[in-house]
């Protein structure tokens, strides 16, 4: 039997397959389709301190080998999550991770502190691709100072495993990763979506309500693999890879580039059972290649 166990700081995963935030709801939506307890970790949809309505429609567009979205972090807020969602997921035997978003370091910290009190949530993932409302809307994650400010504020109030999700819309992603590591991040996940745009040439207007959106899916995979490898060589903390993973072979490629675990996102919209197929496919590949543990292939490139 191949050992699929991996560890992200104090977070123990039975296998390296995770779901990406925003593509798997709260997990409950998929429980009739896949055995949730067999997924290494489920990262729930982006959660903010206060409820958010999100952007106007249309906010999703299919593209060649991917999709654009500008959903805008629509959610009912952290209090709703704690009072209504948490009681439904706390006894499911897998790791549930909350993706935390905000508009200021204090805002992030307040949301993280609320989640910190939940016994059965072992980790959070910080989405630092959010706009800094006090700095003209520039995303926190595009500068070392902005990323560090969020991690620093959250680390002061959050005491469990802290994962930081990095934006690819930067010049030197390894520098951002090092800034997060220096402020106490336990791991980094990458990549978040690349900024893109699509135009309706008949109506002569953007296809998305706010003109631009985040590109995800197979189209971004080569960029994601390259960035994962760069960050793996730049930091000492674990790296979680995501971006266009559709198959077990894709997941293995990310792990060889340096990822200790992977997240599956857009593929969940194509095939709701893809997590189980990737997990089994990874097991089959490892057995064929005589590997006793999935950890043997991490960073071999």
C-alpha atoms as an extended CHARMM CRD file, in Angstrom:
* protein
*
       301  EXT
         1         1  UNK       CA              0.0000000000        0.0000000000        0.0000000000  PROA      1               0.0000000000
         2         2  UNK       CA              1.2280000000        3.4800000000       -0.8860000000  PROA      2               0.0000000000
         3         3  UNK       CA              1.3720000000        5.9580000000        1.9980000000  PROA      3               0.0000000000
         4         4  UNK       CA             -0.5290000000        9.0890000000        0.9290000000  PROA      4               0.0000000000
         5         5  UNK       CA             -0.1950000000       10.9060000000        4.2620000000  PROA      5               0.0000000000
         6         6  UNK       CA              1.2670000000       14.4070000000        4.1500000000  PROA      6               0.0000000000
         7         7  UNK       CA              1.7730000000       17.0780000000        6.7920000000  PROA      7               0.0000000000
         8         8  UNK       CA              1.3830000000       20.8440000000        6.4380000000  PROA      8               0.0000000000
         9         9  UNK       CA              2.9100000000       22.1490000000        9.6720000000  PROA      9               0.0000000000
        10        10  UNK       CA              0.5940000000       20.6440000000       12.3300000000  PROA      10              0.0000000000
        11        11  UNK       CA             -2.0890000000       19.8310000000        9.7640000000  PROA      11              0.0000000000
        12        12  UNK       CA             -2.1320000000       16.1100000000        9.0480000000  PROA      12              0.0000000000
        13        13  UNK       CA             -3.7490000000       15.0740000000        5.7540000000  PROA      13              0.0000000000
        14        14  UNK       CA             -4.6830000000       11.4860000000        4.9150000000  PROA      14              0.0000000000
        15        15  UNK       CA             -3.8250000000       12.2820000000        1.3020000000  PROA      15              0.0000000000
        16        16  UNK       CA             -2.5620000000       15.3550000000       -0.6030000000  PROA      16              0.0000000000
        17        17  UNK       CA             -5.8130000000       16.0800000000       -2.4630000000  PROA      17              0.0000000000
        18        18  UNK       CA             -7.5480000000       19.2720000000       -1.3290000000  PROA      18              0.0000000000
        19        19  UNK       CA            -10.3730000000       21.3240000000       -2.8420000000  PROA      19              0.0000000000
        20        20  UNK       CA             -9.8210000000       24.9560000000       -3.7960000000  PROA      20              0.0000000000
        21        21  UNK       CA            -11.8990000000       27.6760000000       -2.2080000000  PROA      21              0.0000000000
        22        22  UNK       CA            -14.8660000000       28.8850000000       -4.2090000000  PROA      22              0.0000000000
        23        23  UNK       CA            -15.1940000000       25.6980000000       -6.2510000000  PROA      23              0.0000000000
        24        24  UNK       CA            -16.5710000000       23.2670000000       -3.6830000000  PROA      24              0.0000000000
        25        25  UNK       CA            -19.0080000000       25.3710000000       -1.6660000000  PROA      25              0.0000000000
        26        26  UNK       CA            -18.9150000000       24.3080000000        1.9690000000  PROA      26              0.0000000000
        27        27  UNK       CA            -18.4160000000       20.6740000000        0.9820000000  PROA      27              0.0000000000
        28        28  UNK       CA            -21.9700000000       19.8400000000        1.9450000000  PROA      28              0.0000000000
        29        29  UNK       CA            -23.1170000000       20.4990000000       -1.6070000000  PROA      29              0.0000000000
        30        30  UNK       CA            -20.9900000000       17.5500000000       -2.7930000000  PROA      30              0.0000000000
        31        31  UNK       CA            -21.6920000000       15.0220000000       -0.0510000000  PROA      31              0.0000000000
        32        32  UNK       CA            -24.1180000000       13.0190000000       -2.2000000000  PROA      32              0.0000000000
        33        33  UNK       CA            -21.5070000000       12.7700000000       -4.9590000000  PROA      33              0.0000000000
        34        34  UNK       CA            -18.2110000000       12.0170000000       -3.1980000000  PROA      34              0.0000000000
        35        35  UNK       CA            -17.2440000000       10.6680000000        0.2470000000  PROA      35              0.0000000000
        36        36  UNK       CA            -16.0340000000       13.8960000000        1.8710000000  PROA      36              0.0000000000
        37        37  UNK       CA            -13.9800000000       12.0600000000        4.4880000000  PROA      37              0.0000000000
        38        38  UNK       CA            -11.7520000000       10.6520000000        1.7280000000  PROA      38              0.0000000000
        39        39  UNK       CA            -10.6200000000       14.1200000000        0.6270000000  PROA      39              0.0000000000
        40        40  UNK       CA             -7.4340000000       15.3080000000        2.3450000000  PROA      40              0.0000000000
        41        41  UNK       CA             -8.8930000000       18.7370000000        3.1030000000  PROA      41              0.0000000000
        42        42  UNK       CA            -11.8390000000       20.8380000000        2.0110000000  PROA      42              0.0000000000
        43        43  UNK       CA            -11.2670000000       24.5860000000        1.7560000000  PROA      43              0.0000000000
        44        44  UNK       CA            -14.6350000000       26.2930000000        2.0480000000  PROA      44              0.0000000000
        45        45  UNK       CA            -15.7120000000       29.3310000000        0.0490000000  PROA      45              0.0000000000
        46        46  UNK       CA            -14.1660000000       32.7120000000        0.8070000000  PROA      46              0.0000000000
        47        47  UNK       CA            -15.3710000000       34.0720000000        4.1350000000  PROA      47              0.0000000000
        48        48  UNK       CA            -15.3160000000       37.6980000000        5.2620000000  PROA      48              0.0000000000
        49        49  UNK       CA            -16.0280000000       39.4600000000        8.5400000000  PROA      49              0.0000000000
        50        50  UNK       CA            -19.2780000000       40.9640000000        7.2160000000  PROA      50              0.0000000000
        51        51  UNK       CA            -21.6570000000       39.5750000000        4.5750000000  PROA      51              0.0000000000
        52        52  UNK       CA            -20.8900000000       40.4220000000        0.9350000000  PROA      52              0.0000000000
        53        53  UNK       CA            -23.3140000000       40.4730000000       -1.9910000000  PROA      53              0.0000000000
        54        54  UNK       CA            -20.6130000000       39.9940000000       -4.6170000000  PROA      54              0.0000000000
        55        55  UNK       CA            -20.5430000000       41.5900000000       -8.0560000000  PROA      55              0.0000000000
        56        56  UNK       CA            -23.3900000000       42.0270000000      -10.5120000000  PROA      56              0.0000000000
        57        57  UNK       CA            -24.1100000000       39.3960000000      -13.1640000000  PROA      57              0.0000000000
        58        58  UNK       CA            -22.7090000000       38.2380000000      -15.5330000000  PROA      58              0.0000000000
        59        59  UNK       CA            -19.7560000000       37.1240000000      -13.4350000000  PROA      59              0.0000000000
        60        60  UNK       CA            -18.6200000000       33.8490000000      -15.0120000000  PROA      60              0.0000000000
        61        61  UNK       CA            -17.4400000000       33.2880000000      -18.5800000000  PROA      61              0.0000000000
        62        62  UNK       CA            -16.0400000000       30.1750000000      -20.2470000000  PROA      62              0.0000000000
        63        63  UNK       CA            -12.7510000000       30.6160000000      -22.0620000000  PROA      63              0.0000000000
        64        64  UNK       CA            -10.4880000000       28.3550000000      -24.0940000000  PROA      64              0.0000000000
        65        65  UNK       CA             -9.1370000000       25.7970000000      -21.6030000000  PROA      65              0.0000000000
        66        66  UNK       CA            -10.5660000000       27.6360000000      -18.5980000000  PROA      66              0.0000000000
        67        67  UNK       CA            -12.9550000000       30.2050000000      -17.2250000000  PROA      67              0.0000000000
        68        68  UNK       CA            -13.0820000000       33.7780000000      -15.9650000000  PROA      68              0.0000000000
        69        69  UNK       CA            -14.9340000000       34.7500000000      -12.8190000000  PROA      69              0.0000000000
        70        70  UNK       CA            -15.6240000000       37.9410000000      -10.9010000000  PROA      70              0.0000000000
        71        71  UNK       CA            -17.9940000000       36.5380000000       -8.2790000000  PROA      71              0.0000000000
        72        72  UNK       CA            -16.6060000000       38.9930000000       -5.7340000000  PROA      72              0.0000000000
        73        73  UNK       CA            -16.4520000000       36.8270000000       -2.5930000000  PROA      73              0.0000000000
        74        74  UNK       CA            -20.2030000000       36.5760000000       -2.1380000000  PROA      74              0.0000000000
        75        75  UNK       CA            -20.8430000000       35.0610000000        1.2900000000  PROA      75              0.0000000000
        76        76  UNK       CA            -22.9840000000       35.5320000000        4.3840000000  PROA      76              0.0000000000
        77        77  UNK       CA            -20.1100000000       36.4440000000        6.6890000000  PROA      77              0.0000000000
        78        78  UNK       CA            -18.1110000000       34.6550000000        9.3580000000  PROA      78              0.0000000000
        79        79  UNK       CA            -20.8690000000       34.7780000000       11.9870000000  PROA      79              0.0000000000
        80        80  UNK       CA            -23.2210000000       32.9360000000        9.6580000000  PROA      80              0.0000000000
        81        81  UNK       CA            -20.5200000000       30.3600000000        8.9620000000  PROA      81              0.0000000000
        82        82  UNK       CA            -19.8980000000       29.7890000000       12.6760000000  PROA      82              0.0000000000
        83        83  UNK       CA            -23.5620000000       29.5560000000       13.5990000000  PROA      83              0.0000000000
        84        84  UNK       CA            -25.0390000000       27.6790000000       10.6340000000  PROA      84              0.0000000000
        85        85  UNK       CA            -22.3540000000       25.9250000000        8.5730000000  PROA      85              0.0000000000
        86        86  UNK       CA            -19.8560000000       24.8680000000       11.2290000000  PROA      86              0.0000000000
        87        87  UNK       CA            -22.3710000000       22.7040000000       13.1590000000  PROA      87              0.0000000000
        88        88  UNK       CA            -23.0410000000       20.7470000000        9.9500000000  PROA      88              0.0000000000
        89        89  UNK       CA            -19.3920000000       20.0520000000        9.0730000000  PROA      89              0.0000000000
        90        90  UNK       CA            -17.5860000000       19.7830000000       12.4190000000  PROA      90              0.0000000000
        91        91  UNK       CA            -18.1370000000       16.0470000000       12.7880000000  PROA      91              0.0000000000
        92        92  UNK       CA            -17.2140000000       15.0640000000        9.2310000000  PROA      92              0.0000000000
        93        93  UNK       CA            -13.9410000000       13.1450000000        9.4550000000  PROA      93              0.0000000000
        94        94  UNK       CA            -11.6770000000       15.3010000000        7.3070000000  PROA      94              0.0000000000
        95        95  UNK       CA             -9.9760000000       18.6900000000        7.5320000000  PROA      95              0.0000000000
        96        96  UNK       CA            -12.1540000000       21.7150000000        6.8700000000  PROA      96              0.0000000000
        97        97  UNK       CA            -10.1920000000       24.8950000000        6.1970000000  PROA      97              0.0000000000
        98        98  UNK       CA            -11.7040000000       28.3780000000        6.0300000000  PROA      98              0.0000000000
        99        99  UNK       CA            -10.5340000000       30.7250000000        3.2890000000  PROA      99              0.0000000000
       100       100  UNK       CA            -10.3760000000       34.1650000000        4.9510000000  PROA      100             0.0000000000
       101       101  UNK       CA            -10.6420000000       37.4100000000        2.9960000000  PROA      101             0.0000000000
       102       102  UNK       CA            -10.7370000000       41.0590000000        4.0220000000  PROA      102             0.0000000000
       103       103  UNK       CA            -10.2370000000       44.7110000000        3.1350000000  PROA      103             0.0000000000
       104       104  UNK       CA             -7.6830000000       45.6750000000        5.8060000000  PROA      104             0.0000000000
       105       105  UNK       CA             -5.2460000000       43.8100000000        8.0800000000  PROA      105             0.0000000000
       106       106  UNK       CA             -7.5460000000       44.3920000000       11.0590000000  PROA      106             0.0000000000
       107       107  UNK       CA            -10.4930000000       43.1010000000        9.0450000000  PROA      107             0.0000000000
       108       108  UNK       CA             -8.6170000000       39.8910000000        8.1830000000  PROA      108             0.0000000000
       109       109  UNK       CA             -7.5470000000       39.4840000000       11.8030000000  PROA      109             0.0000000000
       110       110  UNK       CA            -11.0810000000       39.8730000000       13.1530000000  PROA      110             0.0000000000
       111       111  UNK       CA            -12.3760000000       37.1630000000       10.8240000000  PROA      111             0.0000000000
       112       112  UNK       CA             -9.4410000000       34.8620000000       11.6040000000  PROA      112             0.0000000000
       113       113  UNK       CA             -9.9030000000       35.3030000000       15.3570000000  PROA      113             0.0000000000
       114       114  UNK       CA            -13.5250000000       34.2320000000       15.0460000000  PROA      114             0.0000000000
       115       115  UNK       CA            -12.4920000000       31.0600000000       13.2020000000  PROA      115             0.0000000000
       116       116  UNK       CA             -9.6650000000       30.4130000000       15.6690000000  PROA      116             0.0000000000
       117       117  UNK       CA            -12.2760000000       29.6440000000       18.3410000000  PROA      117             0.0000000000
       118       118  UNK       CA            -13.7450000000       26.7390000000       16.3290000000  PROA      118             0.0000000000
       119       119  UNK       CA            -12.2770000000       23.4910000000       17.6530000000  PROA      119             0.0000000000
       120       120  UNK       CA            -12.7500000000       21.4610000000       14.4690000000  PROA      120             0.0000000000
       121       121  UNK       CA            -11.2830000000       23.9510000000       12.0010000000  PROA      121             0.0000000000
       122       122  UNK       CA             -7.5310000000       23.1840000000       12.0780000000  PROA      122             0.0000000000
       123       123  UNK       CA             -6.3340000000       25.8010000000        9.5750000000  PROA      123             0.0000000000
       124       124  UNK       CA             -7.1860000000       28.8810000000        7.5720000000  PROA      124             0.0000000000
       125       125  UNK       CA             -6.0950000000       30.0070000000        4.1210000000  PROA      125             0.0000000000
       126       126  UNK       CA             -5.5890000000       33.7590000000        3.7230000000  PROA      126             0.0000000000
       127       127  UNK       CA             -6.6880000000       35.1680000000        0.3780000000  PROA      127             0.0000000000
       128       128  UNK       CA             -4.3080000000       38.1110000000        0.0070000000  PROA      128             0.0000000000
       129       129  UNK       CA             -5.4730000000       38.8350000000       -3.5390000000  PROA      129             0.0000000000
       130       130  UNK       CA             -8.1580000000       41.0960000000       -2.0420000000  PROA      130             0.0000000000
       131       131  UNK       CA             -8.0480000000       44.8720000000       -2.6690000000  PROA      131             0.0000000000
       132       132  UNK       CA             -6.6690000000       47.0910000000        0.0900000000  PROA      132             0.0000000000
       133       133  UNK       CA             -9.3990000000       49.7130000000        0.4610000000  PROA      133             0.0000000000
       134       134  UNK       CA             -7.0030000000       52.0770000000        2.2530000000  PROA      134             0.0000000000
       135       135  UNK       CA             -4.4350000000       51.9280000000       -0.5410000000  PROA      135             0.0000000000
       136       136  UNK       CA             -6.3940000000       52.7120000000       -3.6660000000  PROA      136             0.0000000000
       137       137  UNK       CA             -7.6300000000       49.1720000000       -4.2530000000  PROA      137             0.0000000000
       138       138  UNK       CA             -4.2370000000       47.5680000000       -4.8620000000  PROA      138             0.0000000000
       139       139  UNK       CA             -4.2870000000       43.9160000000       -3.8360000000  PROA      139             0.0000000000
       140       140  UNK       CA             -2.4170000000       43.0980000000       -0.6260000000  PROA      140             0.0000000000
       141       141  UNK       CA             -0.6820000000       40.2130000000       -2.3160000000  PROA      141             0.0000000000
       142       142  UNK       CA              1.1270000000       42.1710000000       -5.0110000000  PROA      142             0.0000000000
       143       143  UNK       CA              3.6900000000       43.7740000000       -2.6870000000  PROA      143             0.0000000000
       144       144  UNK       CA              5.8780000000       42.2810000000        0.0230000000  PROA      144             0.0000000000
       145       145  UNK       CA              4.7680000000       44.9820000000        2.4420000000  PROA      145             0.0000000000
       146       146  UNK       CA              1.0790000000       44.4110000000        1.7930000000  PROA      146             0.0000000000
       147       147  UNK       CA              1.3270000000       40.6380000000        2.1260000000  PROA      147             0.0000000000
       148       148  UNK       CA              3.4250000000       40.9150000000        5.2800000000  PROA      148             0.0000000000
       149       149  UNK       CA              0.9740000000       43.3360000000        6.8870000000  PROA      149             0.0000000000
       150       150  UNK       CA             -1.9080000000       40.8820000000        6.5770000000  PROA      150             0.0000000000
       151       151  UNK       CA              0.0640000000       37.8530000000        7.7760000000  PROA      151             0.0000000000
       152       152  UNK       CA              1.4790000000       39.8270000000       10.7130000000  PROA      152             0.0000000000
       153       153  UNK       CA             -1.9620000000       40.9670000000       11.8590000000  PROA      153             0.0000000000
       154       154  UNK       CA             -3.5110000000       37.5160000000       11.5450000000  PROA      154             0.0000000000
       155       155  UNK       CA             -0.5960000000       35.6880000000       13.1700000000  PROA      155             0.0000000000
       156       156  UNK       CA             -1.1120000000       37.7560000000       16.3340000000  PROA      156             0.0000000000
       157       157  UNK       CA             -4.6260000000       36.3750000000       16.8370000000  PROA      157             0.0000000000
       158       158  UNK       CA             -4.6160000000       33.0380000000       15.0050000000  PROA      158             0.0000000000
       159       159  UNK       CA             -2.8770000000       30.0710000000       16.6460000000  PROA      159             0.0000000000
       160       160  UNK       CA             -3.3980000000       27.1340000000       14.2730000000  PROA      160             0.0000000000
       161       161  UNK       CA             -1.9820000000       26.3220000000       10.8390000000  PROA      161             0.0000000000
       162       162  UNK       CA             -1.8420000000       29.4750000000        8.7170000000  PROA      162             0.0000000000
       163       163  UNK       CA             -1.7240000000       29.0450000000        4.9390000000  PROA      163             0.0000000000
       164       164  UNK       CA             -1.3250000000       32.0950000000        2.6970000000  PROA      164             0.0000000000
       165       165  UNK       CA             -2.7310000000       31.9460000000       -0.8400000000  PROA      165             0.0000000000
       166       166  UNK       CA             -0.4750000000       33.8650000000       -3.2150000000  PROA      166             0.0000000000
       167       167  UNK       CA             -1.4430000000       35.9760000000       -6.2000000000  PROA      167             0.0000000000
       168       168  UNK       CA              0.3260000000       35.2140000000       -9.4940000000  PROA      168             0.0000000000
       169       169  UNK       CA             -0.2180000000       38.7930000000      -10.6810000000  PROA      169             0.0000000000
       170       170  UNK       CA              3.2310000000       39.8630000000       -9.4790000000  PROA      170             0.0000000000
       171       171  UNK       CA              6.7460000000       40.1970000000      -10.8300000000  PROA      171             0.0000000000
       172       172  UNK       CA              8.5920000000       38.0820000000       -8.2600000000  PROA      172             0.0000000000
       173       173  UNK       CA              6.3050000000       35.6490000000       -6.4370000000  PROA      173             0.0000000000
       174       174  UNK       CA              9.2000000000       34.1440000000       -4.4580000000  PROA      174             0.0000000000
       175       175  UNK       CA              9.7460000000       37.5100000000       -2.7500000000  PROA      175             0.0000000000
       176       176  UNK       CA              6.0880000000       37.6070000000       -1.6770000000  PROA      176             0.0000000000
       177       177  UNK       CA              6.3690000000       34.0510000000       -0.3460000000  PROA      177             0.0000000000
       178       178  UNK       CA              9.4560000000       34.9250000000        1.6940000000  PROA      178             0.0000000000
       179       179  UNK       CA              7.6820000000       37.9720000000        3.1430000000  PROA      179             0.0000000000
       180       180  UNK       CA              4.8030000000       35.7620000000        4.2910000000  PROA      180             0.0000000000
       181       181  UNK       CA              7.1860000000       33.1860000000        5.7370000000  PROA      181             0.0000000000
       182       182  UNK       CA              9.0480000000       35.8690000000        7.7000000000  PROA      182             0.0000000000
       183       183  UNK       CA              5.8060000000       36.9790000000        9.3720000000  PROA      183             0.0000000000
       184       184  UNK       CA              4.8560000000       33.4950000000       10.5180000000  PROA      184             0.0000000000
       185       185  UNK       CA              3.0190000000       31.7770000000        7.6730000000  PROA      185             0.0000000000
       186       186  UNK       CA              3.0810000000       27.9980000000        8.0970000000  PROA      186             0.0000000000
       187       187  UNK       CA              2.5780000000       27.3080000000        4.3790000000  PROA      187             0.0000000000
       188       188  UNK       CA              1.7730000000       29.0230000000        1.1100000000  PROA      188             0.0000000000
       189       189  UNK       CA             -0.6830000000       27.9540000000       -1.5850000000  PROA      189             0.0000000000
       190       190  UNK       CA             -0.3890000000       29.0580000000       -5.1840000000  PROA      190             0.0000000000
       191       191  UNK       CA             -1.5330000000       30.1550000000       -7.5880000000  PROA      191             0.0000000000
       192       192  UNK       CA             -4.6780000000       32.1880000000       -7.2420000000  PROA      192             0.0000000000
       193       193  UNK       CA             -6.2900000000       33.2540000000      -10.5180000000  PROA      193             0.0000000000
       194       194  UNK       CA             -4.5600000000       35.2890000000      -13.2070000000  PROA      194             0.0000000000
       195       195  UNK       CA             -6.2940000000       38.5130000000      -14.2320000000  PROA      195             0.0000000000
       196       196  UNK       CA             -7.9950000000       38.2960000000      -17.6130000000  PROA      196             0.0000000000
       197       197  UNK       CA            -10.7000000000       39.7810000000      -19.8010000000  PROA      197             0.0000000000
       198       198  UNK       CA            -13.1530000000       38.6120000000      -22.4620000000  PROA      198             0.0000000000
       199       199  UNK       CA            -15.1190000000       40.7890000000      -24.9060000000  PROA      199             0.0000000000
       200       200  UNK       CA            -18.4630000000       40.1920000000      -26.5990000000  PROA      200             0.0000000000
       201       201  UNK       CA            -17.6000000000       41.4080000000      -30.1070000000  PROA      201             0.0000000000
       202       202  UNK       CA            -21.2630000000       41.5690000000      -31.2060000000  PROA      202             0.0000000000
       203       203  UNK       CA            -22.3140000000       43.7920000000      -28.3060000000  PROA      203             0.0000000000
       204       204  UNK       CA            -18.9280000000       45.5170000000      -28.1470000000  PROA      204             0.0000000000
       205       205  UNK       CA            -18.6480000000       45.2480000000      -24.3940000000  PROA      205             0.0000000000
       206       206  UNK       CA            -16.8740000000       43.1120000000      -21.7860000000  PROA      206             0.0000000000
       207       207  UNK       CA            -18.4780000000       39.7680000000      -21.0310000000  PROA      207             0.0000000000
       208       208  UNK       CA            -18.0320000000       40.2850000000      -17.2820000000  PROA      208             0.0000000000
       209       209  UNK       CA            -19.9230000000       42.9200000000      -15.3110000000  PROA      209             0.0000000000
       210       210  UNK       CA            -16.7610000000       44.5300000000      -13.9310000000  PROA      210             0.0000000000
       211       211  UNK       CA            -14.7510000000       44.1060000000      -17.1550000000  PROA      211             0.0000000000
       212       212  UNK       CA            -12.0190000000       41.8120000000      -15.7740000000  PROA      212             0.0000000000
       213       213  UNK       CA            -11.9370000000       38.6030000000      -13.7560000000  PROA      213             0.0000000000
       214       214  UNK       CA             -9.7800000000       35.7690000000      -12.5310000000  PROA      214             0.0000000000
       215       215  UNK       CA             -8.6640000000       33.1760000000      -15.0730000000  PROA      215             0.0000000000
       216       216  UNK       CA             -8.5470000000       29.5660000000      -13.8660000000  PROA      216             0.0000000000
       217       217  UNK       CA             -8.4650000000       26.1200000000      -15.4150000000  PROA      217             0.0000000000
       218       218  UNK       CA             -5.9560000000       24.2020000000      -17.5570000000  PROA      218             0.0000000000
       219       219  UNK       CA             -4.8190000000       27.3740000000      -19.3390000000  PROA      219             0.0000000000
       220       220  UNK       CA             -2.9730000000       28.5770000000      -16.2250000000  PROA      220             0.0000000000
       221       221  UNK       CA             -1.2490000000       25.3000000000      -15.3240000000  PROA      221             0.0000000000
       222       222  UNK       CA              2.1830000000       25.9090000000      -16.8810000000  PROA      222             0.0000000000
       223       223  UNK       CA              2.3900000000       29.2770000000      -15.1250000000  PROA      223             0.0000000000
       224       224  UNK       CA              1.3250000000       27.6930000000      -11.8380000000  PROA      224             0.0000000000
       225       225  UNK       CA              3.8520000000       24.8370000000      -12.0660000000  PROA      225             0.0000000000
       226       226  UNK       CA              6.6530000000       27.3130000000      -12.7420000000  PROA      226             0.0000000000
       227       227  UNK       CA              5.6730000000       29.5100000000       -9.7920000000  PROA      227             0.0000000000
       228       228  UNK       CA              5.3340000000       26.5340000000       -7.4290000000  PROA      228             0.0000000000
       229       229  UNK       CA              8.8500000000       25.4470000000       -8.3510000000  PROA      229             0.0000000000
       230       230  UNK       CA             10.2240000000       28.9590000000       -7.8080000000  PROA      230             0.0000000000
       231       231  UNK       CA              8.6210000000       29.2760000000       -4.3960000000  PROA      231             0.0000000000
       232       232  UNK       CA              9.6390000000       25.7480000000       -3.3630000000  PROA      232             0.0000000000
       233       233  UNK       CA             13.2760000000       26.7470000000       -3.8190000000  PROA      233             0.0000000000
       234       234  UNK       CA             12.7840000000       30.0940000000       -2.0450000000  PROA      234             0.0000000000
       235       235  UNK       CA             11.1350000000       29.1260000000        1.2710000000  PROA      235             0.0000000000
       236       236  UNK       CA             11.4470000000       26.4510000000        3.9470000000  PROA      236             0.0000000000
       237       237  UNK       CA              7.7250000000       26.1480000000        4.6650000000  PROA      237             0.0000000000
       238       238  UNK       CA              5.4750000000       23.7170000000        2.7370000000  PROA      238             0.0000000000
       239       239  UNK       CA              4.0100000000       24.7130000000       -0.6200000000  PROA      239             0.0000000000
       240       240  UNK       CA              0.5090000000       23.7450000000       -1.7730000000  PROA      240             0.0000000000
       241       241  UNK       CA              0.0480000000       23.7640000000       -5.5400000000  PROA      241             0.0000000000
       242       242  UNK       CA             -3.0240000000       24.6160000000       -7.5770000000  PROA      242             0.0000000000
       243       243  UNK       CA             -3.9600000000       25.9670000000      -10.9600000000  PROA      243             0.0000000000
       244       244  UNK       CA             -5.5150000000       23.8980000000      -13.7190000000  PROA      244             0.0000000000
       245       245  UNK       CA             -5.2570000000       20.4580000000      -12.1200000000  PROA      245             0.0000000000
       246       246  UNK       CA             -7.6310000000       18.1330000000      -13.9830000000  PROA      246             0.0000000000
       247       247  UNK       CA             -5.9550000000       14.7210000000      -13.6420000000  PROA      247             0.0000000000
       248       248  UNK       CA             -3.6760000000       12.6930000000      -11.4040000000  PROA      248             0.0000000000
       249       249  UNK       CA             -0.8520000000       13.3730000000      -13.8390000000  PROA      249             0.0000000000
       250       250  UNK       CA             -1.3590000000       17.1120000000      -13.3520000000  PROA      250             0.0000000000
       251       251  UNK       CA             -1.2400000000       16.6690000000       -9.5620000000  PROA      251             0.0000000000
       252       252  UNK       CA              1.9620000000       14.6140000000       -9.7590000000  PROA      252             0.0000000000
       253       253  UNK       CA              3.5540000000       17.3020000000      -11.9230000000  PROA      253             0.0000000000
       254       254  UNK       CA              2.8400000000       19.9120000000       -9.2260000000  PROA      254             0.0000000000
       255       255  UNK       CA              4.2590000000       17.6940000000       -6.5010000000  PROA      255             0.0000000000
       256       256  UNK       CA              7.4190000000       17.0380000000       -8.4860000000  PROA      256             0.0000000000
       257       257  UNK       CA              7.7350000000       20.8120000000       -8.8380000000  PROA      257             0.0000000000
       258       258  UNK       CA              7.6960000000       21.1150000000       -5.0420000000  PROA      258             0.0000000000
       259       259  UNK       CA              4.1220000000       20.9680000000       -3.7900000000  PROA      259             0.0000000000
       260       260  UNK       CA              3.5130000000       18.9430000000       -0.6280000000  PROA      260             0.0000000000
       261       261  UNK       CA             -0.2110000000       18.8790000000       -1.4250000000  PROA      261             0.0000000000
       262       262  UNK       CA             -2.4690000000       20.0980000000       -4.2140000000  PROA      262             0.0000000000
       263       263  UNK       CA             -5.8380000000       21.8160000000       -4.5700000000  PROA      263             0.0000000000
       264       264  UNK       CA             -8.4020000000       21.0580000000       -7.2670000000  PROA      264             0.0000000000
       265       265  UNK       CA            -10.5860000000       23.9720000000       -8.3390000000  PROA      265             0.0000000000
       266       266  UNK       CA            -12.2050000000       24.5240000000      -11.7340000000  PROA      266             0.0000000000
       267       267  UNK       CA            -12.2010000000       20.7710000000      -12.4750000000  PROA      267             0.0000000000
       268       268  UNK       CA            -14.9140000000       20.3540000000       -9.8210000000  PROA      268             0.0000000000
       269       269  UNK       CA            -17.3180000000       22.1990000000      -12.1360000000  PROA      269             0.0000000000
       270       270  UNK       CA            -16.5280000000       19.7890000000      -14.9670000000  PROA      270             0.0000000000
       271       271  UNK       CA            -16.5890000000       16.5880000000      -12.9130000000  PROA      271             0.0000000000
       272       272  UNK       CA            -17.8430000000       16.7270000000       -9.2930000000  PROA      272             0.0000000000
       273       273  UNK       CA            -16.0840000000       13.4190000000       -8.5740000000  PROA      273             0.0000000000
       274       274  UNK       CA            -12.6690000000       14.5300000000       -9.8390000000  PROA      274             0.0000000000
       275       275  UNK       CA            -11.0950000000       14.5260000000       -6.3530000000  PROA      275             0.0000000000
       276       276  UNK       CA            -11.6070000000       10.7770000000       -6.0170000000  PROA      276             0.0000000000
       277       277  UNK       CA            -10.3020000000       10.1260000000       -9.5180000000  PROA      277             0.0000000000
       278       278  UNK       CA             -7.1570000000       12.1590000000       -8.8820000000  PROA      278             0.0000000000
       279       279  UNK       CA             -6.5650000000       10.4260000000       -5.5490000000  PROA      279             0.0000000000
       280       280  UNK       CA             -6.9040000000        6.9550000000       -7.1010000000  PROA      280             0.0000000000
       281       281  UNK       CA             -4.8640000000        7.9400000000      -10.1270000000  PROA      281             0.0000000000
       282       282  UNK       CA             -2.0250000000        9.1770000000       -7.9280000000  PROA      282             0.0000000000
       283       283  UNK       CA             -2.0870000000        5.9190000000       -5.9780000000  PROA      283             0.0000000000
       284       284  UNK       CA             -1.9510000000        3.8770000000       -9.1730000000  PROA      284             0.0000000000
       285       285  UNK       CA              0.9660000000        5.9310000000      -10.5500000000  PROA      285             0.0000000000
       286       286  UNK       CA              2.9530000000        5.6530000000       -7.3170000000  PROA      286             0.0000000000
       287       287  UNK       CA              2.4320000000        1.8880000000       -7.2020000000  PROA      287             0.0000000000
       288       288  UNK       CA              3.5260000000        1.4830000000      -10.8290000000  PROA      288             0.0000000000
       289       289  UNK       CA              6.6890000000        3.4470000000      -10.1270000000  PROA      289             0.0000000000
       290       290  UNK       CA              7.5570000000        1.5740000000       -6.9470000000  PROA      290             0.0000000000
       291       291  UNK       CA              7.0130000000        4.5030000000       -4.5760000000  PROA      291             0.0000000000
       292       292  UNK       CA              6.1560000000        3.6520000000       -0.9830000000  PROA      292             0.0000000000
       293       293  UNK       CA              5.0990000000        7.2100000000       -0.0940000000  PROA      293             0.0000000000
       294       294  UNK       CA              3.7660000000       10.1830000000       -2.0290000000  PROA      294             0.0000000000
       295       295  UNK       CA              6.3280000000       12.2820000000       -0.1580000000  PROA      295             0.0000000000
       296       296  UNK       CA              9.0810000000       10.6650000000       -2.2390000000  PROA      296             0.0000000000
       297       297  UNK       CA              8.1640000000       12.7220000000       -5.2990000000  PROA      297             0.0000000000
       298       298  UNK       CA              7.9140000000       16.1650000000       -3.6680000000  PROA      298             0.0000000000
       299       299  UNK       CA             10.3880000000       18.5380000000       -5.2680000000  PROA      299             0.0000000000
       300       300  UNK       CA             12.3010000000       15.8950000000       -7.2140000000  PROA      300             0.0000000000
       301       301  UNK       CA             12.6480000000       18.1960000000      -10.2260000000  PROA      301             0.0000000000
